[in-house]
Amino acid sequence: MNQMNYDIWHELFETHCHSFSVLGHLDGTTIATGLTDTTWFKIDGTMKMLIYRTLSESLLKSVLKTK
């Protein structure tokens, strides 16, 4: 917390999103067609994993809630 690292985080996160082809999910151009849209929910899970992997344990505990 002593240094600003958003720019570094943003670059790394965007690189991951390109690698997993999920930018449409991130920018809102890909939306779920309904509760049975398994492809969208799979991408949503991938996005959550990418975000969770970039957080410190203490921050993860403050943002991760079940359901």
N, CA, C, O and CB atoms as a CASP TS submission, in Angstrom:
PFRMAT TS
TARGET T0000
AUTHOR 0000-0000-0000
METHOD Language model
MODEL 1
PARENT N/A
ATOM      1  N   MET     1       0.810  -1.198   0.000  1.00  0.00           N
ATOM      2  CA  MET     1       0.000   0.000   0.000  1.00  0.00           C
ATOM      3  C   MET     1       0.852   1.260   0.000  1.00  0.00           C
ATOM      4  O   MET     1       0.316   2.366  -0.073  1.00  0.00           O
ATOM      5  CB  MET     1      -0.921  -0.001   1.189  1.00  0.00           C
ATOM      6  N   ASN     2       2.161   1.112   0.080  1.00  0.00           N
ATOM      7  CA  ASN     2       3.028   2.288   0.121  1.00  0.00           C
ATOM      8  C   ASN     2       3.320   2.862  -1.260  1.00  0.00           C
ATOM      9  O   ASN     2       3.854   3.965  -1.373  1.00  0.00           O
ATOM     10  CB  ASN     2       4.323   1.941   0.802  1.00  0.00           C
ATOM     11  N   GLN     3       2.977   2.129  -2.300  1.00  0.00           N
ATOM     12  CA  GLN     3       3.233   2.649  -3.628  1.00  0.00           C
ATOM     13  C   GLN     3       2.021   2.447  -4.523  1.00  0.00           C
ATOM     14  O   GLN     3       1.248   1.507  -4.338  1.00  0.00           O
ATOM     15  CB  GLN     3       4.461   1.981  -4.236  1.00  0.00           C
ATOM     16  N   MET     4       1.865   3.324  -5.478  1.00  0.00           N
ATOM     17  CA  MET     4       0.765   3.223  -6.423  1.00  0.00           C
ATOM     18  C   MET     4       1.157   2.211  -7.502  1.00  0.00           C
ATOM     19  O   MET     4       2.170   2.387  -8.180  1.00  0.00           O
ATOM     20  CB  MET     4       0.421   4.620  -7.048  1.00  0.00           C
ATOM     21  N   ASN     5       0.366   1.164  -7.659  1.00  0.00           N
ATOM     22  CA  ASN     5       0.722   0.151  -8.646  1.00  0.00           C
ATOM     23  C   ASN     5      -0.426  -0.136  -9.606  1.00  0.00           C
ATOM     24  O   ASN     5      -0.426  -1.164 -10.284  1.00  0.00           O
ATOM     25  CB  ASN     5       1.144  -1.129  -7.949  1.00  0.00           C
ATOM     26  N   TYR     6      -1.409   0.768  -9.670  1.00  0.00           N
ATOM     27  CA  TYR     6      -2.550   0.542 -10.553  1.00  0.00           C
ATOM     28  C   TYR     6      -2.125   0.376 -11.999  1.00  0.00           C
ATOM     29  O   TYR     6      -2.614  -0.526 -12.679  1.00  0.00           O
ATOM     30  CB  TYR     6      -3.532   1.684 -10.440  1.00  0.00           C
ATOM     31  N   ASP     7      -1.227   1.219 -12.489  1.00  0.00           N
ATOM     32  CA  ASP     7      -0.813   1.140 -13.894  1.00  0.00           C
ATOM     33  C   ASP     7      -0.208  -0.216 -14.225  1.00  0.00           C
ATOM     34  O   ASP     7      -0.483  -0.784 -15.282  1.00  0.00           O
ATOM     35  CB  ASP     7       0.191   2.243 -14.214  1.00  0.00           C
ATOM     36  N   ILE     8       0.608  -0.728 -13.325  1.00  0.00           N
ATOM     37  CA  ILE     8       1.217  -2.050 -13.537  1.00  0.00           C
ATOM     38  C   ILE     8       0.136  -3.122 -13.502  1.00  0.00           C
ATOM     39  O   ILE     8       0.102  -4.004 -14.361  1.00  0.00           O
ATOM     40  CB  ILE     8       2.307  -2.342 -12.464  1.00  0.00           C
ATOM     41  N   TRP     9      -0.749  -3.046 -12.504  1.00  0.00           N
ATOM     42  CA  TRP     9      -1.841  -4.020 -12.390  1.00  0.00           C
ATOM     43  C   TRP     9      -2.708  -3.995 -13.638  1.00  0.00           C
ATOM     44  O   TRP     9      -3.050  -5.046 -14.180  1.00  0.00           O
ATOM     45  CB  TRP     9      -2.700  -3.735 -11.142  1.00  0.00           C
ATOM     46  N   HIS    10      -3.066  -2.794 -14.100  1.00  0.00           N
ATOM     47  CA  HIS    10      -3.920  -2.648 -15.276  1.00  0.00           C
ATOM     48  C   HIS    10      -3.290  -3.308 -16.496  1.00  0.00           C
ATOM     49  O   HIS    10      -3.962  -4.038 -17.225  1.00  0.00           O
ATOM     50  CB  HIS    10      -4.191  -1.170 -15.559  1.00  0.00           C
ATOM     51  N   GLU    11      -2.027  -3.057 -16.717  1.00  0.00           N
ATOM     52  CA  GLU    11      -1.327  -3.637 -17.872  1.00  0.00           C
ATOM     53  C   GLU    11      -1.314  -5.161 -17.793  1.00  0.00           C
ATOM     54  O   GLU    11      -1.613  -5.839 -18.776  1.00  0.00           O
ATOM     55  CB  GLU    11       0.116  -3.101 -17.954  1.00  0.00           C
ATOM     56  N   LEU    12      -0.968  -5.697 -16.628  1.00  0.00           N
ATOM     57  CA  LEU    12      -0.936  -7.156 -16.471  1.00  0.00           C
ATOM     58  C   LEU    12      -2.321  -7.770 -16.614  1.00  0.00           C
ATOM     59  O   LEU    12      -2.473  -8.814 -17.247  1.00  0.00           O
ATOM     60  CB  LEU    12      -0.346  -7.527 -15.114  1.00  0.00           C
ATOM     61  N   PHE    13      -3.331  -7.132 -16.033  1.00  0.00           N
ATOM     62  CA  PHE    13      -4.692  -7.655 -16.110  1.00  0.00           C
ATOM     63  C   PHE    13      -5.213  -7.630 -17.531  1.00  0.00           C
ATOM     64  O   PHE    13      -5.831  -8.595 -17.981  1.00  0.00           O
ATOM     65  CB  PHE    13      -5.618  -6.862 -15.207  1.00  0.00           C
ATOM     66  N   GLU    14      -4.973  -6.541 -18.245  1.00  0.00           N
ATOM     67  CA  GLU    14      -5.413  -6.447 -19.633  1.00  0.00           C
ATOM     68  C   GLU    14      -4.705  -7.492 -20.498  1.00  0.00           C
ATOM     69  O   GLU    14      -5.316  -8.057 -21.405  1.00  0.00           O
ATOM     70  CB  GLU    14      -5.154  -5.035 -20.182  1.00  0.00           C
ATOM     71  N   THR    15      -3.447  -7.748 -20.231  1.00  0.00           N
ATOM     72  CA  THR    15      -2.717  -8.792 -20.951  1.00  0.00           C
ATOM     73  C   THR    15      -3.354 -10.153 -20.717  1.00  0.00           C
ATOM     74  O   THR    15      -3.514 -10.932 -21.656  1.00  0.00           O
ATOM     75  CB  THR    15      -1.244  -8.816 -20.520  1.00  0.00           C
ATOM     76  N   HIS    16      -3.719 -10.446 -19.474  1.00  0.00           N
ATOM     77  CA  HIS    16      -4.417 -11.697 -19.175  1.00  0.00           C
ATOM     78  C   HIS    16      -5.741 -11.771 -19.924  1.00  0.00           C
ATOM     79  O   HIS    16      -6.089 -12.819 -20.468  1.00  0.00           O
ATOM     80  CB  HIS    16      -4.656 -11.834 -17.665  1.00  0.00           C
ATOM     81  N   CYS    17      -6.472 -10.679 -19.955  1.00  0.00           N
ATOM     82  CA  CYS    17      -7.768 -10.665 -20.644  1.00  0.00           C
ATOM     83  C   CYS    17      -7.608 -10.930 -22.133  1.00  0.00           C
ATOM     84  O   CYS    17      -8.409 -11.655 -22.723  1.00  0.00           O
ATOM     85  CB  CYS    17      -8.472  -9.324 -20.429  1.00  0.00           C
ATOM     86  N   HIS    18      -6.588 -10.352 -22.741  1.00  0.00           N
ATOM     87  CA  HIS    18      -6.315 -10.644 -24.148  1.00  0.00           C
ATOM     88  C   HIS    18      -5.994 -12.126 -24.327  1.00  0.00           C
ATOM     89  O   HIS    18      -6.485 -12.760 -25.261  1.00  0.00           O
ATOM     90  CB  HIS    18      -5.147  -9.773 -24.668  1.00  0.00           C
ATOM     91  N   SER    19      -5.185 -12.671 -23.449  1.00  0.00           N
ATOM     92  CA  SER    19      -4.775 -14.071 -23.552  1.00  0.00           C
ATOM     93  C   SER    19      -5.946 -15.031 -23.460  1.00  0.00           C
ATOM     94  O   SER    19      -5.955 -16.066 -24.127  1.00  0.00           O
ATOM     95  CB  SER    19      -3.775 -14.394 -22.476  1.00  0.00           C
ATOM     96  N   PHE    20      -6.939 -14.700 -22.635  1.00  0.00           N
ATOM     97  CA  PHE    20      -8.094 -15.567 -22.441  1.00  0.00           C
ATOM     98  C   PHE    20      -9.284 -15.165 -23.317  1.00  0.00           C
ATOM     99  O   PHE    20     -10.359 -15.755 -23.203  1.00  0.00           O
ATOM    100  CB  PHE    20      -8.503 -15.552 -20.986  1.00  0.00           C
ATOM    101  N   SER    21      -9.106 -14.177 -24.182  1.00  0.00           N
ATOM    102  CA  SER    21     -10.156 -13.695 -25.090  1.00  0.00           C
ATOM    103  C   SER    21     -11.433 -13.317 -24.347  1.00  0.00           C
ATOM    104  O   SER    21     -12.527 -13.730 -24.731  1.00  0.00           O
ATOM    105  CB  SER    21     -10.471 -14.755 -26.134  1.00  0.00           C
ATOM    106  N   VAL    22     -11.288 -12.528 -23.282  1.00  0.00           N
ATOM    107  CA  VAL    22     -12.445 -12.156 -22.469  1.00  0.00           C
ATOM    108  C   VAL    22     -12.642 -10.631 -22.377  1.00  0.00           C
ATOM    109  O   VAL    22     -13.359 -10.161 -21.493  1.00  0.00           O
ATOM    110  CB  VAL    22     -12.293 -12.739 -21.070  1.00  0.00           C
ATOM    111  N   LEU    23     -12.030  -9.872 -23.255  1.00  0.00           N
ATOM    112  CA  LEU    23     -12.172  -8.417 -23.179  1.00  0.00           C
ATOM    113  C   LEU    23     -13.618  -7.968 -23.371  1.00  0.00           C
ATOM    114  O   LEU    23     -14.039  -6.985 -22.762  1.00  0.00           O
ATOM    115  CB  LEU    23     -11.289  -7.754 -24.222  1.00  0.00           C
ATOM    116  N   GLY    24     -14.379  -8.663 -24.199  1.00  0.00           N
ATOM    117  CA  GLY    24     -15.787  -8.312 -24.392  1.00  0.00           C
ATOM    118  C   GLY    24     -16.580  -8.422 -23.109  1.00  0.00           C
ATOM    119  O   GLY    24     -17.519  -7.660 -22.879  1.00  0.00           O
ATOM    120  N   HIS    25     -16.208  -9.352 -22.295  1.00  0.00           N
ATOM    121  CA  HIS    25     -16.869  -9.516 -20.998  1.00  0.00           C
ATOM    122  C   HIS    25     -16.502  -8.354 -20.090  1.00  0.00           C
ATOM    123  O   HIS    25     -17.335  -7.865 -19.326  1.00  0.00           O
ATOM    124  CB  HIS    25     -16.477 -10.864 -20.339  1.00  0.00           C
ATOM    125  N   LEU    26     -15.285  -7.924 -20.173  1.00  0.00           N
ATOM    126  CA  LEU    26     -14.798  -6.840 -19.321  1.00  0.00           C
ATOM    127  C   LEU    26     -15.385  -5.489 -19.726  1.00  0.00           C
ATOM    128  O   LEU    26     -15.769  -4.698 -18.864  1.00  0.00           O
ATOM    129  CB  LEU    26     -13.278  -6.778 -19.372  1.00  0.00           C
ATOM    130  N   ASP    27     -15.456  -5.222 -21.013  1.00  0.00           N
ATOM    131  CA  ASP    27     -15.939  -3.902 -21.458  1.00  0.00           C
ATOM    132  C   ASP    27     -17.453  -3.856 -21.683  1.00  0.00           C
ATOM    133  O   ASP    27     -17.993  -2.815 -22.056  1.00  0.00           O
ATOM    134  CB  ASP    27     -15.234  -3.506 -22.739  1.00  0.00           C
ATOM    135  N   GLY    28     -18.134  -4.979 -21.459  1.00  0.00           N
ATOM    136  CA  GLY    28     -19.590  -4.998 -21.547  1.00  0.00           C
ATOM    137  C   GLY    28     -20.151  -5.265 -22.930  1.00  0.00           C
ATOM    138  O   GLY    28     -21.369  -5.235 -23.106  1.00  0.00           O
ATOM    139  N   THR    29     -19.305  -5.525 -23.917  1.00  0.00           N
ATOM    140  CA  THR    29     -19.826  -5.808 -25.258  1.00  0.00           C
ATOM    141  C   THR    29     -20.327  -7.240 -25.393  1.00  0.00           C
ATOM    142  O   THR    29     -21.042  -7.558 -26.343  1.00  0.00           O
ATOM    143  CB  THR    29     -18.754  -5.544 -26.299  1.00  0.00           C
ATOM    144  N   THR    30     -19.962  -8.105 -24.457  1.00  0.00           N
ATOM    145  CA  THR    30     -20.485  -9.460 -24.418  1.00  0.00           C
ATOM    146  C   THR    30     -21.403  -9.555 -23.210  1.00  0.00           C
ATOM    147  O   THR    30     -20.966  -9.357 -22.076  1.00  0.00           O
ATOM    148  CB  THR    30     -19.333 -10.525 -24.354  1.00  0.00           C
ATOM    149  N   ILE    31     -22.684  -9.860 -23.451  1.00  0.00           N
ATOM    150  CA  ILE    31     -23.635  -9.958 -22.347  1.00  0.00           C
ATOM    151  C   ILE    31     -24.320 -11.319 -22.364  1.00  0.00           C
ATOM    152  O   ILE    31     -24.430 -11.958 -23.410  1.00  0.00           O
ATOM    153  CB  ILE    31     -24.680  -8.829 -22.426  1.00  0.00           C
ATOM    154  N   ALA    32     -24.773 -11.748 -21.207  1.00  0.00           N
ATOM    155  CA  ALA    32     -25.459 -13.040 -21.097  1.00  0.00           C
ATOM    156  C   ALA    32     -26.795 -12.968 -21.829  1.00  0.00           C
ATOM    157  O   ALA    32     -27.490 -11.953 -21.774  1.00  0.00           O
ATOM    158  CB  ALA    32     -25.672 -13.436 -19.604  1.00  0.00           C
ATOM    159  N   THR    33     -27.141 -14.046 -22.508  1.00  0.00           N
ATOM    160  CA  THR    33     -28.429 -14.104 -23.200  1.00  0.00           C
ATOM    161  C   THR    33     -29.519 -14.666 -22.299  1.00  0.00           C
ATOM    162  O   THR    33     -30.687 -14.697 -22.686  1.00  0.00           O
ATOM    163  CB  THR    33     -28.313 -14.948 -24.465  1.00  0.00           C
ATOM    164  N   GLY    34     -29.155 -15.106 -21.116  1.00  0.00           N
ATOM    165  CA  GLY    34     -30.121 -15.646 -20.160  1.00  0.00           C
ATOM    166  C   GLY    34     -29.410 -16.455 -19.101  1.00  0.00           C
ATOM    167  O   GLY    34     -28.185 -16.574 -19.116  1.00  0.00           O
ATOM    168  N   LEU    35     -30.181 -17.012 -18.178  1.00  0.00           N
ATOM    169  CA  LEU    35     -29.600 -17.788 -17.082  1.00  0.00           C
ATOM    170  C   LEU    35     -28.986 -19.107 -17.532  1.00  0.00           C
ATOM    171  O   LEU    35     -28.273 -19.748 -16.760  1.00  0.00           O
ATOM    172  CB  LEU    35     -30.648 -18.060 -16.048  1.00  0.00           C
ATOM    173  N   THR    36     -29.251 -19.520 -18.767  1.00  0.00           N
ATOM    174  CA  THR    36     -28.695 -20.781 -19.276  1.00  0.00           C
ATOM    175  C   THR    36     -27.540 -20.560 -20.239  1.00  0.00           C
ATOM    176  O   THR    36     -27.117 -21.494 -20.920  1.00  0.00           O
ATOM    177  CB  THR    36     -29.776 -21.587 -19.964  1.00  0.00           C
ATOM    178  N   ASP    37     -27.030 -19.351 -20.305  1.00  0.00           N
ATOM    179  CA  ASP    37     -25.907 -19.024 -21.195  1.00  0.00           C
ATOM    180  C   ASP    37     -24.613 -19.521 -20.559  1.00  0.00           C
ATOM    181  O   ASP    37     -23.892 -18.753 -19.923  1.00  0.00           O
ATOM    182  CB  ASP    37     -25.833 -17.482 -21.473  1.00  0.00           C
ATOM    183  N   THR    38     -24.324 -20.808 -20.735  1.00  0.00           N
ATOM    184  CA  THR    38     -23.179 -21.427 -20.069  1.00  0.00           C
ATOM    185  C   THR    38     -21.851 -20.824 -20.526  1.00  0.00           C
ATOM    186  O   THR    38     -20.910 -20.743 -19.737  1.00  0.00           O
ATOM    187  CB  THR    38     -23.177 -22.925 -20.325  1.00  0.00           C
ATOM    188  N   THR    39     -21.761 -20.405 -21.769  1.00  0.00           N
ATOM    189  CA  THR    39     -20.519 -19.792 -22.253  1.00  0.00           C
ATOM    190  C   THR    39     -20.242 -18.501 -21.502  1.00  0.00           C
ATOM    191  O   THR    39     -19.115 -18.266 -21.068  1.00  0.00           O
ATOM    192  CB  THR    39     -20.595 -19.520 -23.770  1.00  0.00           C
ATOM    193  N   TRP    40     -21.264 -17.657 -21.342  1.00  0.00           N
ATOM    194  CA  TRP    40     -21.084 -16.396 -20.631  1.00  0.00           C
ATOM    195  C   TRP    40     -20.677 -16.651 -19.185  1.00  0.00           C
ATOM    196  O   TRP    40     -19.775 -15.988 -18.673  1.00  0.00           O
ATOM    197  CB  TRP    40     -22.369 -15.560 -20.684  1.00  0.00           C
ATOM    198  N   PHE    41     -21.331 -17.604 -18.518  1.00  0.00           N
ATOM    199  CA  PHE    41     -21.009 -17.881 -17.119  1.00  0.00           C
ATOM    200  C   PHE    41     -19.624 -18.507 -16.963  1.00  0.00           C
ATOM    201  O   PHE    41     -18.968 -18.318 -15.939  1.00  0.00           O
ATOM    202  CB  PHE    41     -22.061 -18.799 -16.514  1.00  0.00           C
ATOM    203  N   LYS    42     -19.185 -19.244 -17.965  1.00  0.00           N
ATOM    204  CA  LYS    42     -17.820 -19.779 -17.938  1.00  0.00           C
ATOM    205  C   LYS    42     -16.812 -18.631 -18.027  1.00  0.00           C
ATOM    206  O   LYS    42     -15.822 -18.611 -17.296  1.00  0.00           O
ATOM    207  CB  LYS    42     -17.600 -20.789 -19.101  1.00  0.00           C
ATOM    208  N   ILE    43     -17.068 -17.681 -18.922  1.00  0.00           N
ATOM    209  CA  ILE    43     -16.192 -16.516 -19.049  1.00  0.00           C
ATOM    210  C   ILE    43     -16.246 -15.685 -17.775  1.00  0.00           C
ATOM    211  O   ILE    43     -15.220 -15.166 -17.337  1.00  0.00           O
ATOM    212  CB  ILE    43     -16.591 -15.657 -20.271  1.00  0.00           C
ATOM    213  N   ASP    44     -17.427 -15.549 -17.173  1.00  0.00           N
ATOM    214  CA  ASP    44     -17.566 -14.806 -15.927  1.00  0.00           C
ATOM    215  C   ASP    44     -16.700 -15.426 -14.834  1.00  0.00           C
ATOM    216  O   ASP    44     -16.045 -14.711 -14.076  1.00  0.00           O
ATOM    217  CB  ASP    44     -19.037 -14.765 -15.486  1.00  0.00           C
ATOM    218  N   GLY    45     -16.697 -16.751 -14.753  1.00  0.00           N
ATOM    219  CA  GLY    45     -15.848 -17.440 -13.781  1.00  0.00           C
ATOM    220  C   GLY    45     -14.374 -17.207 -14.059  1.00  0.00           C
ATOM    221  O   GLY    45     -13.582 -17.030 -13.133  1.00  0.00           O
ATOM    222  N   THR    46     -14.007 -17.208 -15.327  1.00  0.00           N
ATOM    223  CA  THR    46     -12.618 -16.939 -15.704  1.00  0.00           C
ATOM    224  C   THR    46     -12.221 -15.532 -15.279  1.00  0.00           C
ATOM    225  O   THR    46     -11.126 -15.324 -14.755  1.00  0.00           O
ATOM    226  CB  THR    46     -12.419 -17.116 -17.226  1.00  0.00           C
ATOM    227  N   MET    47     -13.112 -14.560 -15.503  1.00  0.00           N
ATOM    228  CA  MET    47     -12.825 -13.183 -15.109  1.00  0.00           C
ATOM    229  C   MET    47     -12.634 -13.079 -13.598  1.00  0.00           C
ATOM    230  O   MET    47     -11.709 -12.416 -13.129  1.00  0.00           O
ATOM    231  CB  MET    47     -13.954 -12.249 -15.568  1.00  0.00           C
ATOM    232  N   LYS    48     -13.510 -13.733 -12.840  1.00  0.00           N
ATOM    233  CA  LYS    48     -13.380 -13.693 -11.385  1.00  0.00           C
ATOM    234  C   LYS    48     -12.052 -14.288 -10.948  1.00  0.00           C
ATOM    235  O   LYS    48     -11.386 -13.743 -10.068  1.00  0.00           O
ATOM    236  CB  LYS    48     -14.537 -14.441 -10.719  1.00  0.00           C
ATOM    237  N   MET    49     -11.658 -15.414 -11.565  1.00  0.00           N
ATOM    238  CA  MET    49     -10.377 -16.019 -11.209  1.00  0.00           C
ATOM    239  C   MET    49      -9.225 -15.076 -11.510  1.00  0.00           C
ATOM    240  O   MET    49      -8.301 -14.952 -10.707  1.00  0.00           O
ATOM    241  CB  MET    49     -10.183 -17.337 -11.954  1.00  0.00           C
ATOM    242  N   LEU    50      -9.269 -14.403 -12.666  1.00  0.00           N
ATOM    243  CA  LEU    50      -8.202 -13.469 -13.024  1.00  0.00           C
ATOM    244  C   LEU    50      -8.120 -12.335 -12.016  1.00  0.00           C
ATOM    245  O   LEU    50      -7.025 -11.938 -11.616  1.00  0.00           O
ATOM    246  CB  LEU    50      -8.425 -12.909 -14.433  1.00  0.00           C
ATOM    247  N   ILE    51      -9.259 -11.813 -11.604  1.00  0.00           N
ATOM    248  CA  ILE    51      -9.266 -10.720 -10.629  1.00  0.00           C
ATOM    249  C   ILE    51      -8.763 -11.218  -9.277  1.00  0.00           C
ATOM    250  O   ILE    51      -7.890 -10.596  -8.671  1.00  0.00           O
ATOM    251  CB  ILE    51     -10.686 -10.122 -10.487  1.00  0.00           C
ATOM    252  N   TYR    52      -9.308 -12.336  -8.804  1.00  0.00           N
ATOM    253  CA  TYR    52      -8.930 -12.854  -7.488  1.00  0.00           C
ATOM    254  C   TYR    52      -7.436 -13.168  -7.411  1.00  0.00           C
ATOM    255  O   TYR    52      -6.813 -12.974  -6.367  1.00  0.00           O
ATOM    256  CB  TYR    52      -9.740 -14.106  -7.165  1.00  0.00           C
ATOM    257  N   ARG    53      -6.861 -13.652  -8.515  1.00  0.00           N
ATOM    258  CA  ARG    53      -5.442 -14.001  -8.524  1.00  0.00           C
ATOM    259  C   ARG    53      -4.536 -12.792  -8.387  1.00  0.00           C
ATOM    260  O   ARG    53      -3.369 -12.928  -8.020  1.00  0.00           O
ATOM    261  CB  ARG    53      -5.104 -14.736  -9.787  1.00  0.00           C
ATOM    262  N   THR    54      -5.064 -11.606  -8.681  1.00  0.00           N
ATOM    263  CA  THR    54      -4.207 -10.417  -8.641  1.00  0.00           C
ATOM    264  C   THR    54      -4.275  -9.687  -7.301  1.00  0.00           C
ATOM    265  O   THR    54      -3.559  -8.707  -7.097  1.00  0.00           O
ATOM    266  CB  THR    54      -4.596  -9.465  -9.755  1.00  0.00           C
ATOM    267  N   LEU    55      -5.120 -10.150  -6.393  1.00  0.00           N
ATOM    268  CA  LEU    55      -5.305  -9.458  -5.118  1.00  0.00           C
ATOM    269  C   LEU    55      -4.462 -10.073  -4.018  1.00  0.00           C
ATOM    270  O   LEU    55      -4.209 -11.277  -4.008  1.00  0.00           O
ATOM    271  CB  LEU    55      -6.766  -9.479  -4.715  1.00  0.00           C
ATOM    272  N   SER    56      -4.036  -9.239  -3.103  1.00  0.00           N
ATOM    273  CA  SER    56      -3.342  -9.746  -1.917  1.00  0.00           C
ATOM    274  C   SER    56      -4.348 -10.520  -1.072  1.00  0.00           C
ATOM    275  O   SER    56      -5.557 -10.341  -1.216  1.00  0.00           O
ATOM    276  CB  SER    56      -2.689  -8.578  -1.090  1.00  0.00           C
ATOM    277  N   GLU    57      -3.849 -11.374  -0.198  1.00  0.00           N
ATOM    278  CA  GLU    57      -4.740 -12.188   0.628  1.00  0.00           C
ATOM    279  C   GLU    57      -5.658 -11.334   1.492  1.00  0.00           C
ATOM    280  O   GLU    57      -6.843 -11.640   1.625  1.00  0.00           O
ATOM    281  CB  GLU    57      -3.929 -13.120   1.509  1.00  0.00           C
ATOM    282  N   SER    58      -5.131 -10.278   2.073  1.00  0.00           N
ATOM    283  CA  SER    58      -5.960  -9.438   2.939  1.00  0.00           C
ATOM    284  C   SER    58      -7.056  -8.723   2.140  1.00  0.00           C
ATOM    285  O   SER    58      -8.186  -8.605   2.612  1.00  0.00           O
ATOM    286  CB  SER    58      -5.086  -8.408   3.673  1.00  0.00           C
ATOM    287  N   LEU    59      -6.733  -8.253   0.950  1.00  0.00           N
ATOM    288  CA  LEU    59      -7.734  -7.604   0.119  1.00  0.00           C
ATOM    289  C   LEU    59      -8.749  -8.618  -0.390  1.00  0.00           C
ATOM    290  O   LEU    59      -9.945  -8.330  -0.439  1.00  0.00           O
ATOM    291  CB  LEU    59      -7.070  -6.880  -1.053  1.00  0.00           C
ATOM    292  N   LEU    60      -8.286  -9.785  -0.764  1.00  0.00           N
ATOM    293  CA  LEU    60      -9.184 -10.837  -1.232  1.00  0.00           C
ATOM    294  C   LEU    60     -10.215 -11.178  -0.165  1.00  0.00           C
ATOM    295  O   LEU    60     -11.394 -11.352  -0.473  1.00  0.00           O
ATOM    296  CB  LEU    60      -8.390 -12.089  -1.621  1.00  0.00           C
ATOM    297  N   LYS    61      -9.783 -11.272   1.072  1.00  0.00           N
ATOM    298  CA  LYS    61     -10.709 -11.587   2.172  1.00  0.00           C
ATOM    299  C   LYS    61     -11.765 -10.506   2.346  1.00  0.00           C
ATOM    300  O   LYS    61     -12.878 -10.793   2.789  1.00  0.00           O
ATOM    301  CB  LYS    61      -9.939 -11.768   3.481  1.00  0.00           C
ATOM    302  N   SER    62     -11.432  -9.272   2.003  1.00  0.00           N
ATOM    303  CA  SER    62     -12.409  -8.195   2.175  1.00  0.00           C
ATOM    304  C   SER    62     -13.383  -8.083   1.013  1.00  0.00           C
ATOM    305  O   SER    62     -14.452  -7.497   1.178  1.00  0.00           O
ATOM    306  CB  SER    62     -11.697  -6.884   2.352  1.00  0.00           C
ATOM    307  N   VAL    63     -13.053  -8.627  -0.162  1.00  0.00           N
ATOM    308  CA  VAL    63     -13.941  -8.505  -1.313  1.00  0.00           C
ATOM    309  C   VAL    63     -14.638  -9.807  -1.702  1.00  0.00           C
ATOM    310  O   VAL    63     -15.670  -9.771  -2.373  1.00  0.00           O
ATOM    311  CB  VAL    63     -13.167  -7.998  -2.481  1.00  0.00           C
ATOM    312  N   LEU    64     -14.112 -10.922  -1.305  1.00  0.00           N
ATOM    313  CA  LEU    64     -14.682 -12.213  -1.708  1.00  0.00           C
ATOM    314  C   LEU    64     -15.797 -12.606  -0.750  1.00  0.00           C
ATOM    315  O   LEU    64     -15.580 -12.797   0.446  1.00  0.00           O
ATOM    316  CB  LEU    64     -13.591 -13.313  -1.747  1.00  0.00           C
ATOM    317  N   LYS    65     -16.972 -12.720  -1.300  1.00  0.00           N
ATOM    318  CA  LYS    65     -18.138 -13.152  -0.523  1.00  0.00           C
ATOM    319  C   LYS    65     -18.773 -14.329  -1.263  1.00  0.00           C
ATOM    320  O   LYS    65     -18.789 -14.354  -2.493  1.00  0.00           O
ATOM    321  CB  LYS    65     -19.176 -11.971  -0.322  1.00  0.00           C
ATOM    322  N   THR    66     -19.288 -15.288  -0.526  1.00  0.00           N
ATOM    323  CA  THR    66     -19.958 -16.409  -1.180  1.00  0.00           C
ATOM    324  C   THR    66     -21.351 -15.988  -1.597  1.00  0.00           C
ATOM    325  O   THR    66     -22.097 -15.375  -0.834  1.00  0.00           O
ATOM    326  CB  THR    66     -20.020 -17.641  -0.251  1.00  0.00           C
ATOM    327  N   LYS    67     -21.677 -16.331  -2.819  1.00  0.00           N
ATOM    328  CA  LYS    67     -22.982 -16.027  -3.440  1.00  0.00           C
ATOM    329  C   LYS    67     -23.372 -14.602  -3.194  1.00  0.00           C
ATOM    330  O   LYS    67     -24.435 -14.168  -3.639  1.00  0.00           O
ATOM    331  CB  LYS    67     -24.071 -16.952  -2.910  1.00  0.00           C
TER
END
